Amino acid sequence: MIHENIKIDIDYEKLGIKHKGADAVFTTYIKEMYPDYQNVFERPLVIICPGGGYEHHSPREGEAVALKMLDFGYNAVVLRYSLMPDEFPCALYEAAYTINYVRNHAKEWDINPDKIIIAGFSAGGHVAASLATMYDQPELADFIQNVLHVSPKEVRPDGLLLGYPVITSGPKAHRKSFERLLGDRYDELVKSVSLEERVSSNTPKTFLWHTFSDGSVSVDNSLLFAESLKKAEVPFELHIFPNGNHGLGLGTKETDTKDGKHFEPEVYVWTELFKTWVEKNI
């Protein structure tokens, strides 16, 4: 396995962006091929953005999910994007950087460059969905053209996986996520990062899941995003499970917490549903 931490090399100061926190990195989980013993083939790859309210990265929504993707025969990358006090669009730029880096290494890593999915949980869902809805928008235009030196299609995900995502900055918002993301620019930018308003016909096919009883990030976030996808005629699959706290991860003992509140057997199935969705749609 190719398993390494890769620092995201962006000159934030040159771009005029506030960045005082830790360096953003992504960790690779790439299965190696053995051409002397097997026919080489290309795998899908899933870029995973853990949640944490733009304050931390949940360890339960990173490696455990990556290993599950490996079990399905996919490659994976876990993106630990910038957090507070770093402000928008740091994480958005880092997501674009990561997908471009992966595509540039597709041949070396035996990745299908047309089957790259970005996944996000909670606030990580906001990072993933931001890229999926803004890759061809003004927020990324200068960075893509003058820093990455590519076209918008090179940073477009081929699919989007969202687990109990932070989406809306409206009445059903997880307000703290947006306050941490935007900092001093909250009043200026808050409406522009309400992602149900950013969906277009160019948004990638999407797989969403949430629980009705989520007490931290309302299920309305997924419902609003799905409604916008429908209006834009973007295919999607949405699963709402009746029970389960916020931040379930896989829903298994593997991603449970000490208090046992993140073990929810009825949501185990989301990973198998996602695998079927990938095989049929991506």
N, C-alpha and C positions, 0 to 999 in steps of 0.2 A: 504493500500500500504506500502511496505517496501521501505522507501525513506531515504537513509542515505549516507553520505560521508565516504568513506573508503580510508584511507591512504595506499599508496603502499609502502610496507616495504622492501626496497632493500638497502643493505649496499654497496653503490657505491664506497666508499673509499677502502673497502676491495677488491673490484673487480678491482681497479686501474682505475676507470672512473671519469673524471671530472664532478662534480655536485655541483654547487654553488647556483642554483636557488631555487625556491619554491618546496615544496614536491609535487609529482604527486599524484592525487587522482582520484577515480572514484565514480560517484553518481549513486545509484540504483533507478530504477523505476520498482518495482516488484509487480505485482498484487497478492494479497493474495487469497487463496482458503478458502472456508467455508465448510469443509467436512460434517458438520451436516445438510447442506442444499443442497449440490450439489455433483455430482460425480467429483472427483479430476481428472484433466487431465494435461498434460505437454504442455507448450507453447514454441515456438521458442524464442530466445533472440538475440537482436541486440546490439552490442557494438559500440558506436558512437564516432568517433574521429573528433572533430571540426577542422576547418581550422584556418588560421591566420599566414601563412608564417613562422612557427616555431618562431614567435615573440610574439604572443598572441593567445588566444582561442576565436574564434568568438562566442559570446553569441547566435547568430541567428542560429547556426548550432549544438546546443546542446540540450537544453531542448525541444525546439519546435519540433525537429525531434523525440525525445524520446516520447513525448506525441502522436505524430502521430503513432508511432509504437504501443503504448498502445491502441490506437483507433482500430488498426488492430487486436488486441488480442495477440500481442507479448509483452514480457517483454523487458526492455532496460536498458542499462548502458551507461553513458556518461563519457568517459575517458579524463581527463585533464592531458595530458602527459607533460614531461619536455620540456622546451623551452630554447632558448639562454639565458645565455651563456653555458648551459649544452649541451653537444655534443653527437653525435652518439657513442654508440648505446643505450643511456638512454631511449628514447621513444620506441624503439624496445623491449627492455627488459620489459618495463612497459606494453606494449600491450600483451606480452607473459604471464606476471604475471597475468594480468586481466582475460584473457581467462581461464587460469588454475584455478584461484580463482572461477570463475563462474561455471566451470565444477565441482569443488569440492563441490559447494553449490547447484548443480542442483536438487537433491532430496528435499532439504529443501525449495527451492524456486519454486518447480514445473516447472522446466525447462527441456526441452528435450535436453540432452547433445549431441545429434547428429544433432541439429538444432541451432547451434550458429554461427551467422553471424557477421563479423566485417565490419563496415562501416566507410568511411572517406570522408571528403570534403576538396578540395584544398590540403594544406599541410597535413591535417589529412588523406587525401587519400594516401599520401606517407607513413604515419605511418601504415595504415591498409594494404596497398599492400606490404609493407616491411615484415610484419609478414606473410602474405599469401605466399610470395615467398621465405622467408628465415627461416621458422620454422624448416626446416630439413637441414639447411646449417651451415657451420662452425661459422658464426657470433653468433649463438645462442646455439651451442652445449654445451659449458661449463656451461653456465647459466642454461640451461634446466636440465642438468644432476646433477650438483653440488650445485645449489641453489634451484631450484624447485623440484628436485629429481623425475622427471617424464620422460617419453619418448616424442620424438617430436610430436607424434600423439595427445598427450594431449593438445598441444597448437596450433594445426592446426584448423583454422576456417573451418566450413562446407560450408560457402559461403562468398562472398566478394561483397560489395556494394561500388561503387566509384562514387562520384559526382564531376565533373570538377576537377579531381585529378592532383596533381603534380606527375609526373612519371619519365620523362626523364631528365638526366643531360647533354644531348647533345645540339645540336644547338637550339632546341625549349624549352629549360629549363626555368623555373622560377628561375633565377639565385640566387636571394636573399635567397630563401628558402634553397638552398644547402649551401650557404655561412654561414647562421645561423646554420644549422644543423651540419656542419662539422668543423667550426671554424678553428683552427690552422692546422687541418688535411685535409683541403680541397683538396690540390693537391694529397695527398696520397690516399684518399678514393672516390673522386668524381665519378670515372668511376664505382666503385663497387655498388653505390647506384642508378644507372640508371636502374629502375626496369623493363623496357621492355627487358633488357638483363638477368633478373633473373627468368623469367617465365619458368616453366618446366611442365611436364605432371602431377606433384603432386600439382600444384597450384589449389586452389578450384574454382568451378564454380563462374562466375562473372557477375554482373549486373553493367553496366556503363551508365552514362549520362553526357552530356556536351552541351554547346551551341557553334554554329559556330562563333558567334560574340564575344566570350570571349576575352577580350583584355589584360588580365593579365596572365592567364594560357592557352596557346594555345590548341585548340582542338586536335592538333597533339599528345598531351600527351595520350588522350584516344584512339586515332587511333593506335598509336604505341603499346600500351598495348594490344589492341584487336588483332592486327596483330600477336603479339607474342603468345597470347592465341590460335589463330587459328593454327599456326604452331605447337604448342604443343598438339593440339587436345583437348583443354580444352573448354567445352561448355561455351558460354557467350551470353549475350544480350546487345546490344549497341543502345542507342538512342541519336541522334544528333538533337537538336532543333535549328532552324535558328537564333533566336533572344534571347538576354538576356545577361546582364552583368555578370561578375564573382561574385561568392559568393551569388547566389540566394537563397540558403537554400531550403525551400519548394516552393519558388516562389510566395507565397501568401502575403496578407497584414500582416499576423502574423510574417513573417520574412523580411518585407520591412525595408528600412532605411529612415531617415528623408527626404532625397532628393527624395524619390520615385523611385530610380533607381534599386531597387531590388524587384519590383513587376512585375511579368511576367506571366500573366494568361496562356499562352500556355504551360508552363512547369509544371503546377499543376499536370498534369497526371502522372508524373514520379513516384509518390508514389503508385498510383493504379497499374501501370505497374510492379513496384517492388513487390507489394503484390501478384499479379498473378504469377510472376516469382518464388517467395518463395513457393507458394502452389504447383507449378508444378515441381520444381527442387530440393528443399531442404528437 
